[in-house]
Structure formats: structure tokens, C-alpha cells
Amino acid sequence: MGASQAAERIAWTPYSRKAIDIAEARSEQHGSDRIDCQDLLIGLSRVGRGVAAAVLTDAGFDPATLDPAPADT
């Protein structure tokens, strides 16, 4: 199965979709056509809900250390 076929089969949650939207907006604001790890971490933490956000919060992750201005979505 190719990567694009696998991506179509992923059951995205509303939180994961929102995190990716935030990451994509941040990436575009910085002039990139690719979402990198930093974009994803910030997106996941800015959602504020879900397992990923809880894990990042518990670990002490602060998105402001990577990106002082949130992306508008």
C-alpha cells in the first residue's frame, strides 16, 4: 500500500484534523509548503484537547518557546 493510500485510510479525529490545520497555517505563514515537526507540535498543543495535547502539557511543553504568535485558522 502506498503512502497516499494509507493516508486515505487513516481515521482522523476532529482534534487531529484541527492540529493539522493549525500546523498547515503556521507553515504557510512562514513561507513553507511543508509541515515540519515544529509545526505539528505547535498544532497539537494549541488544540488544547485530546491525548497528544495532554501528553505535551504533562511534559511541560510550551508552544510559546517555539512560536510566540499563534496561527489563525
Secondary structure by P-SEA (a helix, b strand, c coil): ccaaaaaaaccccaaaaaaaaaaaaaaaaaccccccaaaaaaaaaaacccaaaaaaaaacccccccccccccc
